[in-house]
């Protein structure tokens, strides 16, 4: 959602990251696409590149098309010194659609699973060519959202080709037990997203059969209200 935070420049974002004490960043939509230019900006602030999201369409597009896009993405991250590549299957994803998050998410049939697993394994091999690793991002509104789907993904892929991105927010939101996945696949986790969940908003999304972006917007509104309240209290003091 590029409109969220559109008023903040790229330079402001990474400068505030550095001031907050961070030493790394994933790549956002504001970031320069030339690796040398981007690395220059990050080096000035003592920041390294952790990774960047790659949308795969293994279940809906030809593998050759996905492969070409992946290699370009891989080489970009490699030039920046990243060691892992965040991958999420977006074939028939509803995460950007006006669709009920828990009622209309894609569910893979056996053919989908075959294309997905075979393709992901091949992408893993391409990552290995550069000494890099795929970390798969389970995500709300996609074919890999539930605990059962994560388990099948892990069981049907090779550990040297596909690792797991452990996302606390998406696991809790999906209704799963984050500690179960953590314990079972600790040895496969090579990237982590620590996130909080606003339980009230999550419940509203389920009850109202709302979409994923609706949840994001509600959280943003809540954060803005909280920030305004804190500022107001500071001014009154």
Number of C-alpha atoms within 10 A of each C-alpha: 10 9 6 10 9 10 9 10 12 15 13 11 14 20 18 12 17 18 10 9 10 15 15 17 16 13 16 13 10 13 17 14 11 11 17 13 11 15 18 12 18 21 11 10 18 15 20 17 22 19 24 20 16 19 16 23 21 25 21 15 12 12 20 11 12 17 19 11 14 20 14 11 15 27 15 17 21 20 13 19 16 19 19 25 27 21 23 24 22 21 19 17 21 21 19 12 14 13 19 19 24 18 12 15 19 18 16 17 9 9 9 16 18 15 18 23 20 16 21 26 20 16 23 23 18 19 23 16 10 12 11 20 26 30 26 27 26 25 22 22 28 22 26 25 23 21 18 11 15 20 14 13 21 18 10 14 16 15 17 13 19 28 26 25 22 24 18 20 17 23 23 18 22 19 11 16 14 18 13 11 17 15 9 10 16 13 11 18 17 17 19 13 12 9 11 11 14 13 11 8 16 18 12 13 20 16 10 9 15 18 23 21 17 19 18 14 13 16 16 13 12 14 12 12 12 12 12 12 12 11 12 11 10 9 8 6 6
